[in-house]
């Protein structure tokens, strides 16, 4: 079953918020860990 436009936009807002948070992180290790988590979550979403 597909997503509605509203559901897709909400998903994009979550991803954008997470990426902005990573972008603001000044500690390299924390930034890398946060980015790895985002990438892992996106991969899991594709596999579901």
C-alpha positions, 0 to 999 in steps of 0.5 A: 500500500502506498503513502499519501502525499501528506504521509510522504511530506511528514516522512521528509520533514523527519528526515530533514530535521534529522539532517539539520541536527547532524549539520549543527553537531560540532563534535565529529564523533557525535556527528558521524554517529548521528549520520550513521543512525540516519543512514541505518534507519533509511536503509531499514525503511527501504527493506520494510 
